[in-house]
Amino acid sequence: MEGFKSTKRRKLTDKALPNVILQNPEFAEDSKMYQSLLDMERKLDWTMTRKRAEIQDALSRNPTTTRTLRLFLSHTVSGQSWQTEGTEGHNFETGEGIPGWEFKIEGRLLELPNQRKDKNSPRKFSTFIKRMMIEIDRDTDLYPGESNIVEWPRATGMQNPVLDGFTVRRSGDAPTGIRVLIYLDHYPEQFGVAPELGDILGIKEESRIGAIQALWNYIKVQGLQDKVDRRMIRADERLRMIFGGDLMSFQKLPEIVNRFLVPPEPVILHYTIDPSQPPPERPQSYDVEVKMEDSTLKGRMAVMLNTDKETATNLQKMDEEIALLAQSLHNSHLKRTFLQSFAKDPSHFIEVWIESQSRDLENILGSGATEGLTLRQEELRRSEFFRLPWVEEAVAVQEGLRLASKGMHTG
């Protein structure tokens, strides 16, 4: 018993109704409604499976989006003449009182409208930059110890500093022009498209995959695929200079596109510092677009793939209940058929039923039909066979059937 109890009970999963019930005119309308529900469920399951596969494919390719990065340029001054009136002179040893200024560049990613605030900490400004150069326009002879070019190349590996902004300190009291060049770190990586190809496709900057896709879309729109060999591309007048001929294999399109990809142009910002005047109260701001991984969409898509455990359990219970009801309906139909046949012609039904039971007994005992007998003759030859308890009852039943049949014929 212990082993039997530990055995897992087989669960019914077949929710289809038997054909005898579906074809029964009495249940035609209800059966049709139930079948339509099953068909709808199958379509819904197929659609959900397909969408789940699409989401998984999209997650494997990392969804991207374009966001706005706002840059802030500002400066402060110190030791200027309008700040030090009535004070002692400059201390060149400590640097105290020497006129100077500080230039700051900061940045932050703007929040999307009508969207919940991300719980994760926002990305730092330095993570959006590959490389930055600050060029200071002033006479190097007046400030020989200070460079007029400041460069910040992002280091590779884990030693990257994560910063909200950058500060450049210099001495001086004359108006100074500053030019900032920022090379943004896009995802996927962006390239400039040479005018020879960019003018044809209508793009100036794009990722490698995006440029290949744009060229392929142009080929499809213009109908340039060979009618016989679809792997070959027949160049039109505009693409002939790009391909260097009239015919090009589809597999060589990435190689062709790579020839016309160049490093992207940097973001260039200009700023002027006038130490003779107080700095402006508000910084100058500029908005630039940056392509990045869409972590919000990726999180929402991942949530869609993770089915709630409670919901899955409830669905499984409902499926099991439906399967049990379908099986119960099938059993009830068998009972109904059994009782209807018995009520229609009891004697004939009992005869058929006894014949059926006899055939089953033959199968169990491993013998076939022999001269109308239903048991093995080896056992019939034994006298002990006729003394078994059930023989007397079987004879009484058979004799009763015979007499009843005789009485019916006489009547």
N, C-alpha and C positions, 0 to 999 in steps of 0.2 A: 504493500500500500504506500510505503514511503516513496518508492520510486515512481509510482503512478501519480502521486500528488505533486512531485517535483517536476513532472513533465509539463511543458508549457502548452496551454490550451490553444488549439488551432483556431485562428480568427477567420470568420467569414468575410470575404471581400467582394463576392459577386452580388451586384445590385440589380442585375437584369432580371426581368420577369420571364417565366417559362413561356414558350410559344403557344402552348395550349390556352393560356390565359389571355395572351395578346390577341389570339384569333377568335376568342369567344365573343360573340356579339353582345352578350350581357355586359361585358366590361370594356367594350371597344372605346368609348369616350374617355374613361378614366385611364385606360392603358395608353391611349394616344398622348394624353397630358403628361403622364409619367415618362414616356419615351422622349418627349420634347424636352423635359427637364434634364434627362440624362444626356441628350445631345448637346444642350446648352452648357452643361457642366464639362463635357469633353472639350468643347470649343474654348471655354474659359481656361481650363487647365493647359491646353495647347498654347493659348495666347500668353498666359503667365510664364510658361516655360520659355517661350521665344523671347519675351521681354527680359526675363532673367538672364538669358544667354547674351542678349544685347548689352545689358548693363555690365555684365562681367567682362565683355569685350571692351566696352568703353573704359572700365576701370583699369584694364591692362594697358591701355594707351594713354592713361593719365589725362583727364579733361583739362582744358586750358581756358583762360578768360583774359580779358583786357581790363586792367584797372587803372585808376588815375593816381599818380604819385605827385604830391604837391611839394615843391621845393621853396624854401625860405632863405633869402639872402639878407644879411644885416651886418652892422658893424658898431663898434664902440671905439671911443678915443680916450686917451689919457695924456696928462702932462702938456696939453696944448696951452698956448698963451692965454686964451680966454678962460682957461680953467685955473691958471697958476698966478693970476694977478695978485700982487702984494705978498707973494711967498718967496722963499729963498731960491737960489739958483739950482742948477742941475747937479746931481751926484753921479758922475760917470762910472764910479767904482761899483755902486750898488744898482745903478740904472734908475734910481728914483728921480722923478721929475723930468726925465727925458721924454720928449714928445713921441707918441706912438699910437698905433691903432690895432684893433683886432677885427678880422673879417670872419664871419661865421656863415656856414652853409648847412642847413638842416633839411630834413624831409620826413614825410609820413604818408602812409597810404590812406586815402579817403575811404570812409565807410560807404557801402552801397546803400542807396535809398530804399526804404520799405523792407529792410532786412534786419533780422535780429543781430545784435552785437555778438561778434565771435568771442567765445569764452577763452580761447587761447590768446596768449600775449601777442600783440602785433609784431610783425617783422621789423627789425631795425633798418634804418636807412642804408647802412653800409652793405646790407645783404642784396640790395638792388643794383649795386655798382660793381662793374668789372674793373674799371680803371678811371681815375679822375686826375685831371691836371688843372692847376690854378696858375695863370700867367699874370704877373704884376708888371704894369707898364710904368717904369721909373728908371732914372739914371743909375746904372750900376756903379759909377765912379763915386757917387755921393754915399752909397751904402755898400762898401766893398765886402763886408762880412756877412751880408744877407743875400740869399739867392732870390732871383726874381721868378723862378719856376719851382712850384711845389707839386710833386707827383705822389699819388697814392695808388699803387698797384695792389690789388687784393691778393694776398698770399694763398697758396694752395694748402689743403689739409686742415687740421683742427686748430691751427694757430691763428686763424682769421680773427681779427678783432671785430666785435659786434658793437657798432656805434650808432648813436642817434644823429650825429652831425660831426663836422670838422671845423677846426679853428686855426687860423693863420695869424701869427703875431709879427708885426714889423714896426720899426721906428720910422718917424718922419712926420712932417707937418704940412707937406705939400699935397694938393689934390692928386689922387692916384686912380688910374683906370685898371680894372681887373676883368680878365676873361676866364670863364670856367668852362672846361670841356669834360663832359661826363659820358662815359661809355656804359650804357645800361646792360644789366644781366637779364636778358629775356629768357623765357621758357615757353616753347622751344627756342633754341638759338636763332637769332635773326641775322640776315645777311642783306647787304645792298645788292640790287639787281642792276647789272650794267644796262645802259640805255638801249643797246642793240636788241636785247630780249625784253627789257622792261617796257619799252614803248609798244611792243606787239601785244604783250599780255596785260598792259595797263597796271603794272605794279612797280613800286620803287624799292620796297623793303618787304622781305618775306622770309619765312623759314625754308629750309631746303625741301622738306616734304611739300610745303605749301606752293613753292615755285614749280615743282614737278607736277603737282595736281593742276595748277593753273595752265601749264603747257598742255597737259592731257585734255583738259576741258576745251581749250582752243582747238585742238585736233578733232575732238568729237563734234564740236559745233560746226566746224568748217567741212566735216566729212572727209578727212584726209586719210583715213585708213584704207588700205588696199582692199578692193572688193573680193579678191580671191584669197590672198594670204593676209589675214587680219593682223599678223604680227609685224607687218611692214607699214611704214608711214610715208605717204607721198607728199613731199613738201610743196607748198604753194609759193607764190612769188615772195612773200614776206619771210617765210621760213627757209627759203633756199640758201640764203647767206648764213643762217644759223647752223643748218645741217652741213653746209659745204657740199651739197649735191641734191639730187632729186629724190633719193630714196634713203630711208633711215630705219633701222630696226628698233622696235619698241623697247627692247632691253637696253639700248644705248641712250635712252632719254635722260636718265640720271647723270650720266657722264657729260652729256651736252649741257645740261643745266648747270652743273658744277663749274663749267668754264666761265660762266657769266655771273657767278656769285662773288661779291667783293665784301670786305669788312664794312659794317654799317657806319654811317655818319654819326658822330657824337652829338649830344645835346650841348649847344653853345649858349652860355648866358653871359651877359655883360653887366658890370656893376661899377659904380664910381664912388670913391670915398673922398670927402672933402673935410679934412680935420679942422678947418677953420670955423666950421659950423657944428652945432649939436646934431647928433645922429637923428634920423627920423624915428618917430615913436613906433611905427609899424614896419615890419620888414617887407621887402619886396617878395612877391610870391609868383611862382610859375607852375603850371600844370603840364605834366608830360604823361604819356600813356606807356604802360609797361605790360608786357604779356607774361603771365605767370600761371602756375598750376592752380586750378580751381579746387581748393581744399574743401570749400563749403559744399559744392556740388558733389564732390567725391564722397564726403561724409554722408550726405543725404542718400546717394546711390547705394552706399554700403549698408545703410540702415534698411533699405528696401530689400536687400538680399537676405538679411537676418530675420527670419520669421519668428514672431513671438512664440515662446514655448507654450504658453497657455492657450493661444489661438490654435496652434498645431494640435495640441491635445484635444481640444474641443472638436476640431474638424475630424480627427480620427475617431472620436467617440460617436459622432453623428454618422460617419460612414459605416461604422460597425452596427449601429442601430438600424440603419436603412437596410443593410445586408441581412440582418436578423429578421426584419419585417418581411423582406422579399422571400426569405426561406420559409418563414411562417405562412406566408400567403401560398407558397407552393405546396406545403404540407396540407393546408386547409383545402386546397383544390383537390388533392389526392383523396382526402377523406370524403369530400363532397361527391366526387365521382364514384367512390367505393359505395357510399350509402345510396346514391341514386340508382346505380346498377342493381343493388340488392333489392331496393323497393320496387323496381320495375318488373323483375322476374327472379324471385328468391331461389327457386329450385335450379334454374339454369345457372344462376350466379354461383350457387354452392358447388354444382358440378364442375364448372370452369375453375373455381377456386381450388377444389380438391385435386383436379388434374395439374394445376400449376404447382401446388405443394408437392405432388408426387414427382413431378419433373425436378423440382429443387432437391428432393430427397435422393433422387437418382444421381444427381450431380455430386451431392455430398458423399454418397456411398461409392461413387465411382463406377456405376453400371449404366447400361442403356436399356431401352425398351425391349422386353422379351415376351412375345405372345400375350400382350395385354397386361403382363405383370409389372408392378412398379418397384419390386425389390429384387435383390439378387437371389437367383434360384438356389445357390448354395445354402442360404439361410432358410429358404422355404422348405428345404428337404429336412431340416432339423425339427424334431418334435418339440424341442424346448421353445422354439420360436412362437408356437401357437399358445404357449402358457404365459406369455408376457402380459403385464397388467393392461396395456393399452389395447390389446387385440379384441377383448370382449366389448370394449366401448366402441371400437371402430366397426365391429360387426353389427352392433346395435344401431349405430348411426346409418350404416349402409342399408340395413334391412328396413329401417324406418323410411328412408328415402325411396326404397323400392315400393313399399306398401303405399306410400303417399302418391307416388307416380301412378301406381295401378289404380288407386281410388279415383284419381283425376281422370284417367282414361275411361273408367267405368261410368263415372258421372257424365 
